[in-house]
Amino acid sequence: MSQKAHSEQTILAAIEFTGIGLHSGAPVALRILPAPAGSGIVFRRTDLDNFEIPATGRNVAKVSYATSLMRQGVLISTTEHLLSALIGLGIDNAILELDNLELPILDGSALPYVEAIQRVGIRVQRRKREYIRILEPVEVREGEKFIGVYPGSGYKIEYEIDFPAPIGKQSASIDLAASMYASEIAPARTFGYQADEARLLDMGLIRGASAENAIIVGNAGPINGPLRMEDEYVRHKVLDLIGDLALAGRRIEGRVVAVRAGHAMHTALVSKLMRDRSTWEMTHVYEPDAHPLGATAALAHA
């Protein structure tokens, strides 16, 4: 099996978006800017004197229906879709400027980010990329919910969900190659049950949600269908997981298995991984899988 050393990457030109936050409903302008090699992914609040928050696990704030970052009392919310797109396309360094507390939800998926990055292009940098190579299993369990990361070649993700009807059980597996991410994971949209709308609004959530930026699930299925893919629900959970695990600060080399997990468990795994340095090593050499998984392969339980 061949081993490859890859270089870090950034985008070739600035990209701009405008929209509203999924939970806040607040208008926001976002710019993705090229960044120097070795700088990582950094958020910048332009409305707060360009205050910066690196996208790392130590800055994770409250996590429930979205992943938020906080540093010195400054909050940035719903980071997972953009971080997922950056990791999925192999972007190591970028500055993410926004003028409000929550990123725009756009169409509820990572596809608008992916398409915009592909339009402007990607620049290969001279610095060699570092990977987190998993050496020992790291697991987080909470009742029937579970997430773990294990040694392995490539960056495999296996996810199983079990939601109330009409979604039910779905599973998906992927080896995170950029080409597969763009076509098989990025288009999957966030979703919610129509029956939960009033309760979530009372909690101060989903104020920006609409049929244009989320799958709204009714008693018989999506009321604003059709789905983009038959298993779009579980693929969106994979999308979220990739974004949340980006907070480890490097792309992972290993195998991640999640069963009925969510943002809190995703980021708990990052925290546990970062606390135990003996479970992983930093390497410049990436070992691709000789037999990559198909995006819809059956889930293999750990």
C-alpha positions in Angstrom: 0.0 0.0 0.0 1.5 3.3 -1.0 2.0 6.2 1.3 1.6 9.8 0.2 2.8 13.1 1.5 0.4 16.0 0.6 0.8 19.7 0.8 -1.5 22.1 2.6 -4.0 24.0 0.5 -6.0 27.3 0.6 -8.4 28.9 -1.8 -7.3 31.0 -4.8 -9.5 34.0 -4.2 -12.1 35.5 -1.8 -15.6 34.1 -1.8 -18.7 36.0 -0.5 -22.1 34.8 0.8 -25.1 36.5 2.3 -28.0 34.9 4.1 -29.6 34.3 7.5 -28.7 32.2 10.5 -30.7 29.0 10.9 -31.4 29.5 14.6 -31.0 33.3 15.0 -32.8 34.3 11.8 -30.3 37.2 11.7 -28.9 38.5 8.4 -25.2 37.8 8.0 -22.5 38.4 5.4 -19.6 35.9 5.1 -16.3 36.0 3.3 -13.9 33.1 2.9 -10.4 34.4 2.3 -7.1 32.7 1.4 -4.7 32.2 4.3 -1.0 31.5 4.7 0.3 28.0 5.1 0.3 26.8 8.7 -2.4 29.2 9.9 -5.3 26.8 10.0 -9.0 27.7 9.9 -9.7 30.9 11.7 -13.1 32.7 12.2 -13.1 36.5 12.3 -16.0 38.7 13.6 -15.7 41.8 11.5 -18.5 43.4 13.6 -16.4 43.0 16.7 -13.1 44.7 15.7 -12.0 41.6 13.7 -11.9 39.4 16.8 -10.5 36.0 15.9 -11.5 32.5 17.0 -9.5 29.6 15.7 -11.6 26.6 14.7 -10.2 24.2 17.4 -11.7 22.0 20.0 -10.6 24.2 22.9 -13.0 26.9 21.7 -16.1 24.7 21.5 -19.0 26.4 23.3 -22.6 25.2 23.9 -23.4 22.3 21.6 -26.9 21.0 21.0 -28.7 21.7 17.7 -25.5 23.2 16.2 -21.8 23.5 17.0 -20.7 26.9 18.4 -17.3 28.3 19.2 -16.6 30.9 21.9 -13.5 32.8 22.9 -13.4 35.5 25.6 -17.2 35.7 25.5 -17.4 36.1 21.7 -19.6 33.6 20.0 -19.8 32.1 16.5 -22.6 29.6 15.9 -23.5 26.9 13.4 -20.0 26.3 12.1 -20.3 22.7 11.1 -21.5 23.0 7.4 -18.7 25.3 6.3 -16.0 23.4 8.3 -17.3 20.2 6.7 -16.9 21.7 3.2 -13.4 22.8 3.9 -12.3 19.5 5.2 -14.1 17.7 2.4 -12.3 19.6 -0.2 -8.9 19.5 1.5 -8.7 23.2 2.5 -6.2 23.5 5.4 -5.9 27.3 5.7 -8.6 30.0 5.4 -9.9 33.1 7.2 -13.7 33.1 7.6 -15.1 36.6 8.1 -18.6 37.2 9.3 -20.5 40.2 10.6 -22.9 38.5 13.0 -22.9 35.6 15.4 -24.2 32.8 13.2 -23.1 31.5 9.8 -25.6 31.6 6.9 -27.6 28.4 6.5 -27.8 28.9 2.7 -29.7 25.9 1.3 -29.1 23.8 4.5 -26.2 21.8 3.0 -22.5 22.3 2.3 -23.1 22.3 -1.5 -23.1 26.1 -2.0 -19.7 26.3 -0.2 -18.3 23.4 -2.3 -19.4 24.9 -5.6 -18.1 28.3 -4.7 -14.7 26.9 -3.7 -14.6 24.8 -6.9 -15.4 27.9 -9.0 -12.5 30.0 -7.6 -10.0 27.2 -7.4 -7.6 25.7 -4.8 -4.0 26.8 -4.3 -1.4 24.2 -3.3 1.0 25.5 -0.7 4.6 24.5 0.1 4.1 23.3 3.6 3.5 19.6 4.1 0.1 18.7 5.5 -0.1 17.1 9.0 -2.5 14.3 9.7 -3.8 12.9 13.0 -3.1 9.2 12.7 -5.1 7.2 15.2 -3.1 4.7 17.1 -5.5 3.5 19.8 -9.4 3.4 20.0 -11.1 6.4 21.6 -14.8 6.0 22.4 -17.7 8.1 23.9 -20.8 6.3 25.0 -24.1 7.7 26.3 -26.8 5.0 26.6 -27.6 3.7 23.2 -25.6 6.6 21.6 -22.0 5.9 20.6 -19.1 7.3 18.7 -15.6 6.0 18.4 -12.4 6.4 16.3 -10.1 3.6 15.5 -6.8 3.0 13.7 -7.1 2.5 9.9 -5.9 3.8 6.6 -7.8 6.6 4.8 -10.5 8.6 6.6 -13.5 6.3 6.9 -16.8 7.4 8.5 -19.6 5.0 9.2 -22.8 6.4 10.6 -26.1 4.9 11.7 -29.2 6.9 12.7 -32.5 5.8 14.2 -35.2 8.5 14.2 -38.9 8.3 14.7 -41.0 7.5 11.6 -41.0 8.3 8.8 -37.2 8.5 8.8 -36.4 5.4 10.8 -33.0 3.7 10.5 -30.5 4.6 7.9 -26.8 3.9 7.6 -24.0 5.1 5.3 -20.2 4.7 5.0 -17.7 6.8 3.1 -13.9 7.1 2.7 -13.4 10.8 2.6 -12.0 11.5 -0.8 -12.6 15.0 -2.0 -14.4 13.9 -5.2 -16.7 11.7 -3.2 -17.5 14.3 -0.6 -18.5 16.9 -3.2 -21.0 14.6 -4.9 -22.1 12.2 -2.2 -22.1 14.2 1.1 -22.1 18.0 0.4 -25.6 18.1 -1.1 -27.3 16.5 1.9 -29.5 19.1 3.8 -30.3 19.6 7.4 -33.7 18.4 8.5 -36.3 18.6 11.2 -39.8 17.4 12.1 -42.7 19.7 11.4 -44.3 18.5 14.7 -41.3 19.9 16.7 -41.5 23.4 15.2 -43.4 25.2 18.0 -41.3 23.6 20.7 -38.0 24.6 19.0 -39.2 28.1 18.4 -40.1 28.4 22.1 -36.5 27.4 22.8 -35.2 30.3 20.7 -34.1 28.0 17.8 -34.8 27.6 14.1 -36.0 31.3 13.7 -34.4 31.3 10.2 -35.6 27.8 9.1 -37.8 27.5 6.0 -38.6 25.1 3.2 -35.8 26.7 1.3 -33.0 25.7 3.8 -34.2 22.5 5.5 -36.0 19.3 4.9 -39.3 19.6 6.8 -40.4 16.1 7.8 -44.2 15.5 8.1 -46.0 12.4 9.1 -45.7 10.8 5.6 -42.2 12.2 4.7 -40.7 15.5 3.5 -43.4 18.0 2.9 -41.0 20.1 0.7 -39.6 17.1 -1.2 -38.3 15.4 -3.1 -35.2 14.3 -1.3 -31.9 14.8 -3.1 -30.9 11.2 -2.4 -32.8 8.4 -0.8 -30.6 8.4 2.4 -30.1 12.1 2.6 -30.9 12.2 6.3 -27.9 10.0 7.4 -25.7 11.6 4.8 -26.3 15.0 6.4 -25.3 13.5 9.8 -22.0 12.4 8.1 -21.7 16.0 6.8 -22.1 17.4 10.3 -19.6 14.9 11.8 -16.9 15.8 9.3 -17.4 19.5 10.2 -17.3 18.8 13.9 -14.2 16.6 13.7 -12.5 19.4 11.8 -12.1 21.0 15.3 -9.4 18.5 16.0 -7.3 20.9 13.9 -6.1 18.3 11.4 -7.6 15.8 9.0 -7.9 12.4 10.7 -6.3 9.2 9.4 -8.5 6.4 10.9 -12.0 5.0 11.0 -14.9 6.8 12.8 -18.0 4.9 13.8 -21.1 6.8 15.0 -24.5 5.4 16.1 -27.3 7.8 17.0 -24.7 10.5 17.9 -25.0 14.2 17.4 -23.0 17.5 17.8 -22.4 17.1 21.5 -21.0 13.6 21.1 -19.0 14.6 18.0 -17.3 17.3 19.9 -16.9 15.2 23.0 -14.9 12.8 20.9 -12.7 15.6 19.7 -12.1 16.7 23.3 -11.3 13.2 24.5 -8.9 12.6 21.6 -7.1 15.9 22.3 -6.7 15.1 26.0 -5.0 11.7 25.4 -2.0 12.3 23.2 -1.0 8.7 23.5 -3.9 7.6 21.2 -2.6 9.4 18.1 0.4 10.8 16.4 1.0 13.6 14.0 2.3 12.5 10.6 3.0 14.1 7.3 2.5 10.8 5.5 -1.1 9.8 4.5 -1.9 6.1 3.8 -4.8 5.9 1.5 -7.1 2.9 1.6 -6.5 0.4 -1.2 -10.2 -0.7 -0.9 -12.2 2.5 -0.3 -15.8 2.1 0.9 -18.7 3.1 -1.3 -20.8 5.9 0.0 -23.8 3.7 0.6 -22.0 0.6 1.8 -23.5 -1.3 4.8 -22.5 0.0 8.2 -20.0 -2.2 10.0 -20.4 -1.9 13.7 -17.3 -1.5 15.9 
